Amino acid sequence: MSESTDSTHGSAAIPRGVWHLAVLSGLVYTAGAVYTPVLDRLVREPFGLTNKETSGFFMANVAATLCFAVLFGWMSDRLGRRVPLICAGLAGAGVLTAALPHLHDYQALLWLRFAQGIFETCASVLIVARALDLSGAGNRAGVMGRVAIGIPAGYLMAPVLTGLLGDGPLWILFGLLGASLVVGAASLLPGIASPEKISHRHAPIPARGILAIVLAAPVILIPFMLGIADRVTIGAVAVLTSATMKDVHGITSVRFISMATLAYCIGFIALSRPTRDFCRRFGVEKTLLLGSLAYGAFFAFLGTTSLSLFITLFFLSGAASAVVYIGCIAMIADRCRPEERGLMMGVFNTVGTVGVLLGMPLNGILSTRSYALAWGTSGALMAASAVLAAVLLPVLARRGRRAEPSAR
């Protein structure tokens, strides 16, 4: 994975290898998004489980993220290497994904799912950290805009695969997913021995390292705060989208319901690349705050609109979500040294997981009162976080280390 860039674009050039990372990210997210349509056949029916018991299948994967995201980020900083760990993460996730349909004991399946989550976490966290390593002060948002495309692309590819293969033997579907991850790992082998430009001499243990970074650059707390609010809305999307389409708009067609998710993903993809231009023109911080405020405003009205406006607002919400995600990572990276980025991407991933875990039950409870209340609360939380961040930004920015000029 070369670290050279296209010289025709000067200091803001996008390094070669970034699209490679975007594809790998897409593979990881595709593998993580295929379970819902085939959950009955994979878990619920073979083991005779209730919906509550089935949730353990997802929680095992979430637990792995919470336990290991920070650890893997720190390890890559400490070793000064990310590519070998990404390779191991993809290969391990691929093998375990292919093995999922072959287990006939639910406890064993949960442990396998946990182990799979460990490898997936390793790959997903370090793909982002590696992309930041390849970026420079003038193109960080542009690099992340490209790598971030892998997330919605994965979520779009998953239903295509389950539609084609979900009714057949599950070992074919999961074998294909596993093989694609192993091939992704193999694609990194030519550059696995190449040196990486990460100074690993000053990578303290995780807790001490996190505290030192926050004390040195307290403004870094802002993207973490906005990241939690953003992930709460993702929990809302997971819990409320299908139910709102059915109960509010009377839509029962799975194909039509999936169009709402498609609109959100297309919106995310559509604004992933232009976010770079916004960051250059307005600065990362202003772009992030404006994107967060717009996201909250769009999201808050999803429970009170007609069907056509619902789809439109969902598209706009996806677009604003891209600005928030890319802006958060760019702002964190601007305030971190290269040997701190793995650790902080692990923290960001963990914080995001906590946000989703808060968002799903919160919106589930609120939706029993009103869908408008649930959507509105999540949107208001996002908008309020943006306002609070705008108030705190000038105060925190005066303290600690200065940011790299990533938006200029």
MARKOLDREN-760850 format. One line per field, with one value per residue (C-alpha): z negated, x, y negated. Coordinates in Angstrom, 3 decimals. Last residue first. Layout:
pz: (Z:...)
px: (X:...)
py: (Y:...)
***
This chain:
pz: (-4.694:-6.235:-7.702:-9.286:-12.093:-15.357:-18.149:-21.371:-24.678:-25.635:-23.493:-21.580:-24.764:-25.287:-21.619:-21.166:-24.278:-23.014:-19.542:-21.135:-23.252:-20.128:-18.264:-21.220:-21.313:-17.611:-18.094:-21.226:-19.436:-16.587:-18.971:-20.897:-17.742:-16.269:-19.500:-20.179:-16.604:-16.919:-19.953:-23.402:-22.648:-20.400:-23.445:-24.864:-21.606:-21.024:-24.351:-23.972:-20.608:-21.260:-24.357:-22.749:-19.598:-21.612:-23.503:-20.160:-19.055:-22.207:-21.544:-17.937:-19.006:-21.696:-19.176:-16.784:-19.665:-20.298:-16.628:-16.274:-19.098:-17.264:-14.431:-16.883:-17.684:-17.496:-13.741:-13.900:-16.283:-14.045:-10.931:-12.683:-13.893:-10.542:-8.615:-10.854:-11.148:-7.444:-6.539:-8.964:-7.117:-3.890:-5.660:-7.262:-3.882:-2.399:-5.404:-5.083:-1.483:-2.380:-5.185:-2.894:-0.481:-3.325:-4.943:-7.958:-11.761:-12.791:-10.609:-11.939:-14.488:-12.008:-9.637:-12.468:-14.217:-10.995:-10.216:-13.639:-13.283:-9.792:-10.954:-13.889:-11.814:-9.018:-11.525:-13.205:-10.002:-8.396:-6.254:-2.752:-3.154:-5.366:-2.946:-0.073:-1.927:-2.818:0.935:0.993:-1.630:-0.640:1.919:0.061:-3.086:-1.075:0.794:-2.542:-3.923:-0.714:-0.671:-4.252:-3.130:-0.045:-2.319:-3.474:0.136:0.603:-2.739:-1.641:-4.711:-4.251:-6.285:-6.718:-10.517:-11.676:-8.822:-7.734:-11.331:-12.463:-9.687:-10.436:-14.233:-15.791:-13.471:-12.547:-16.225:-17.101:-14.306:-15.927:-19.193:-17.122:-16.107:-19.716:-20.805:-17.952:-18.822:-22.312:-20.946:-18.367:-21.170:-23.620:-21.275:-22.399:-25.546:-23.607:-25.927:-28.828:-26.521:-24.958:-28.334:-29.680:-26.657:-26.893:-30.619:-30.135:-27.022:-28.176:-26.773:-23.069:-22.942:-21.011:-18.342:-15.619:-12.775:-9.150:-8.160:-6.815:-4.087:-5.238:-4.779:-1.420:0.843:-1.810:-1.860:0.929:-1.044:-3.812:-1.307:0.137:-3.381:-3.779:-0.429:-1.397:-4.604:-2.788:-0.176:-2.854:-4.717:-1.724:-0.590:-4.129:-4.405:-1.930:0.321:-0.609:-1.562:1.632:4.065:1.703:-1.066:1.273:2.469:-1.091:-2.195:0.693:-0.437:-4.024:-2.746:-0.450:-3.415:-5.338:-2.444:-1.532:-4.776:-3.190:-0.496:-2.743:-5.216:-2.624:-1.655:-5.287:-5.848:-2.679:-3.590:-6.845:-5.366:-4.891:-4.664:-8.443:-8.617:-6.286:-8.524:-11.551:-9.654:-8.569:-12.128:-13.762:-11.182:-11.079:-14.808:-15.467:-12.886:-14.525:-17.994:-16.649:-15.140:-18.559:-20.105:-17.328:-17.920:-21.627:-20.838:-18.408:-21.014:-23.422:-20.714:-19.846:-16.265:-14.598:-10.819:-9.825:-11.594:-10.157:-7.105:-9.371:-11.575:-8.659:-7.270:-10.623:-11.219:-7.766:-8.018:-11.507:-10.658:-7.608:-9.596:-12.249:-9.641:-8.090:-11.363:-12.498:-14.925:-17.483:-20.259:-17.990:-16.555:-20.052:-21.229:-18.482:-19.170:-22.879:-22.354:-20.123:-22.263:-25.066:-23.736:-20.251:-21.528:-23.611:-20.483:-18.744:-21.671:-21.891:-18.361:-19.013:-22.504:-20.860:-19.897:-23.515:-23.588:-20.248:-21.549:-20.583:-19.108:-18.327:-14.584:-14.228:-15.902:-14.863:-11.181:-9.602:-11.674:-11.441:-7.635:-6.886:-10.001:-9.585:-6.406:-7.852:-9.483:-6.448:-4.287:-6.849:-6.738:-2.944:-2.605:-4.873:-2.662:0.396:-1.291:-2.296:1.334:2.259:-0.118:1.296:3.463:1.444:2.082:3.092:0.929:0.956:4.722:6.766:9.831:7.622:7.120:3.856:2.510:-0.602:1.306:0.000)
px: (-6.685:-8.918:-6.281:-4.297:-2.859:-4.565:-2.905:-1.881:-3.533:-6.058:-7.504:-9.583:-11.409:-13.034:-13.714:-15.270:-17.433:-20.314:-20.315:-20.148:-23.208:-25.102:-24.030:-24.986:-28.400:-28.880:-28.002:-30.139:-33.010:-32.785:-32.861:-35.781:-37.726:-37.419:-38.717:-41.394:-42.708:-42.841:-45.076:-45.496:-44.261:-41.692:-40.033:-39.112:-37.654:-35.905:-34.099:-33.467:-31.690:-29.986:-28.034:-26.431:-25.802:-24.070:-21.969:-20.820:-19.843:-17.796:-15.970:-15.208:-14.012:-11.799:-10.273:-9.758:-8.037:-5.640:-4.774:-4.283:-1.798:1.436:0.489:0.112:-3.428:-5.338:-5.886:-6.792:-9.668:-10.966:-10.736:-12.554:-15.382:-15.701:-15.964:-18.719:-20.623:-20.435:-21.543:-24.470:-25.562:-25.945:-27.778:-30.131:-30.777:-31.758:-33.962:-35.516:-36.478:-37.848:-39.945:-41.053:-42.511:-44.161:-45.721:-44.043:-44.145:-41.816:-38.881:-38.994:-36.163:-33.786:-33.585:-32.905:-30.394:-28.488:-28.458:-26.976:-24.375:-23.401:-23.057:-20.872:-18.690:-18.224:-17.329:-14.739:-13.201:-12.654:-15.081:-13.627:-11.326:-13.770:-16.639:-14.497:-13.664:-17.341:-17.993:-16.595:-18.840:-21.894:-23.417:-22.334:-24.235:-27.294:-27.171:-27.099:-30.100:-32.102:-31.314:-32.538:-35.814:-35.884:-35.656:-39.178:-40.331:-38.786:-40.099:-43.601:-45.708:-46.172:-49.039:-47.373:-47.359:-47.370:-45.512:-43.019:-42.502:-41.844:-39.316:-37.356:-37.662:-35.208:-32.185:-32.602:-32.962:-29.764:-28.085:-29.433:-27.728:-24.562:-24.593:-25.088:-22.089:-19.967:-20.934:-19.527:-16.427:-15.980:-16.082:-13.764:-10.824:-11.043:-9.213:-5.923:-2.980:-5.209:-7.312:-4.201:-2.593:-5.796:-6.115:-2.456:-2.653:-5.701:-4.283:-0.692:1.796:2.736:5.842:8.383:5.982:6.756:4.442:5.523:4.947:7.741:6.838:6.665:2.910:2.921:2.510:0.332:-2.446:-4.471:-4.359:-6.407:-9.037:-9.033:-9.667:-12.544:-14.045:-13.708:-15.634:-18.435:-18.630:-18.622:-21.299:-23.634:-22.770:-22.924:-26.400:-27.846:-30.230:-32.876:-30.319:-28.266:-29.540:-31.570:-29.000:-26.252:-28.163:-29.260:-25.593:-24.312:-26.138:-24.891:-21.365:-21.624:-22.931:-19.690:-17.205:-17.958:-16.209:-12.842:-13.384:-14.541:-11.835:-9.170:-10.811:-11.190:-7.481:-6.295:-4.188:-2.547:-1.632:-3.349:-1.725:-1.569:-5.210:-6.137:-4.220:-6.206:-9.466:-8.445:-7.211:-10.600:-12.414:-9.818:-9.301:-13.014:-13.757:-11.178:-12.660:-16.210:-15.427:-14.232:-17.528:-19.515:-17.546:-18.317:-21.993:-22.024:-20.447:-23.217:-25.800:-24.571:-25.015:-22.141:-21.692:-23.515:-20.920:-17.731:-17.479:-17.645:-14.913:-12.492:-13.209:-12.978:-9.571:-8.308:-9.616:-8.197:-4.831:-4.452:-5.501:-2.916:-0.185:-1.141:-1.124:2.470:4.261:4.099:2.846:0.491:-0.917:-1.307:-3.113:-5.723:-6.099:-6.655:-9.123:-11.342:-10.977:-13.530:-16.300:-15.970:-16.040:-19.119:-20.892:-20.289:-21.651:-24.563:-25.655:-26.085:-27.401:-30.349:-31.628:-32.556:-34.852:-36.430:-37.118:-34.909:-35.645:-31.982:-32.276:-35.210:-33.776:-30.127:-29.223:-32.640:-34.374:-31.412:-31.311:-32.592:-30.917:-27.498:-26.118:-24.885:-21.578:-20.162:-21.042:-19.424:-16.132:-16.125:-16.876:-13.964:-11.698:-12.967:-12.358:-8.850:-8.020:-9.526:-7.007:-4.059:-2.749:-2.740:-5.344:-3.602:-4.096:-0.417:-0.355:-3.191:-1.186:1.260:-1.015:0.220:2.768:2.176:1.995:0.000)
py: (-25.136:-22.533:-20.300:-23.113:-20.961:-21.765:-23.685:-21.990:-22.739:-25.374:-28.130:-25.592:-24.596:-27.996:-28.715:-25.239:-25.100:-27.243:-25.672:-22.221:-23.015:-24.077:-20.920:-18.722:-20.417:-19.606:-15.935:-15.608:-17.362:-14.870:-11.917:-13.413:-14.283:-10.802:-9.241:-11.862:-11.696:-7.908:-8.343:-6.825:-3.297:-4.981:-6.535:-3.128:-1.786:-5.098:-4.885:-1.135:-1.612:-4.931:-3.982:-0.922:-2.951:-5.668:-3.109:-1.725:-5.214:-5.746:-2.478:-3.424:-6.874:-5.315:-2.919:-5.812:-7.608:-4.737:-4.333:-8.078:-8.536:-7.626:-10.000:-12.916:-13.880:-17.178:-17.149:-13.453:-14.150:-16.947:-14.770:-11.909:-14.122:-15.924:-12.671:-11.326:-14.611:-15.459:-11.933:-12.241:-15.383:-13.378:-10.562:-13.066:-14.683:-11.312:-10.558:-14.002:-13.240:-9.785:-11.281:-14.104:-11.550:-9.620:-12.672:-14.216:-14.182:-11.357:-12.400:-15.959:-15.689:-14.062:-17.010:-19.470:-17.208:-16.624:-20.356:-21.131:-18.390:-19.534:-23.129:-22.080:-19.749:-22.273:-24.988:-22.735:-21.378:-24.777:-26.763:-26.443:-23.478:-21.608:-22.230:-20.966:-17.763:-17.317:-17.199:-13.622:-12.061:-14.114:-11.747:-8.598:-9.567:-10.595:-7.286:-5.451:-7.352:-6.895:-3.161:-2.857:-4.403:-2.178:0.867:0.120:0.345:3.785:5.005:4.055:3.255:-0.500:-1.950:-5.342:-5.609:-1.971:-0.291:-2.964:-4.025:-0.443:0.179:-2.992:-3.089:-0.641:-0.717:-4.395:-5.308:-3.447:-5.396:-8.562:-7.587:-7.108:-10.780:-11.893:-9.812:-11.177:-14.755:-14.281:-12.555:-15.300:-17.908:-16.120:-16.804:-20.431:-19.294:-19.070:-18.348:-17.297:-15.113:-13.566:-12.829:-11.293:-8.996:-7.942:-7.217:-5.023:-3.313:-2.572:-5.081:-5.373:-7.561:-5.501:-4.325:-6.864:-5.932:-6.261:-2.658:-0.493:2.008:5.638:5.972:4.243:7.263:8.981:6.407:8.038:11.292:9.714:8.615:12.134:13.440:10.978:12.025:15.710:15.148:13.371:16.117:18.817:16.920:16.915:20.461:21.882:20.423:22.904:20.983:18.419:15.755:16.080:13.446:11.278:11.781:10.593:7.536:6.796:6.672:4.539:1.398:1.657:2.187:-0.822:-2.806:-2.111:-1.966:-5.575:-6.541:-5.701:-8.309:-11.120:-10.161:-10.925:-14.199:-15.253:-14.619:-16.338:-19.360:-18.233:-14.880:-11.560:-8.143:-7.771:-8.884:-6.046:-3.644:-4.795:-4.259:-0.756:-0.215:-0.506:1.665:4.455:4.920:4.623:7.317:9.623:9.188:9.437:12.827:13.966:12.827:14.546:17.729:17.506:16.976:19.911:22.182:21.231:21.875:25.360:26.536:24.686:24.938:21.752:19.519:21.084:18.816:15.765:17.261:17.673:14.214:12.442:14.021:13.027:9.473:8.928:10.495:8.234:5.184:6.122:6.531:3.144:1.184:0.983:-1.357:1.433:-0.839:-2.738:0.497:1.907:-1.239:-0.964:2.742:2.148:-0.710:1.412:4.582:4.760:2.525:3.969:7.546:6.793:5.531:8.860:10.856:8.402:9.267:12.992:12.234:10.499:13.949:14.641:11.619:12.536:16.040:18.963:22.395:23.151:23.818:21.380:18.261:18.444:18.794:19.270:16.615:14.229:14.345:10.818:9.318:10.943:9.413:6.105:7.077:8.856:5.861:3.567:5.451:5.682:1.971:1.117:3.212:1.346:-2.009:-0.885:-0.139:-3.500:-5.104:-3.161:-5.941:-9.115:-11.837:-15.038:-18.141:-19.056:-19.247:-17.802:-16.870:-15.044:-12.033:-10.693:-8.254:-6.165:-2.902:0.000)
***
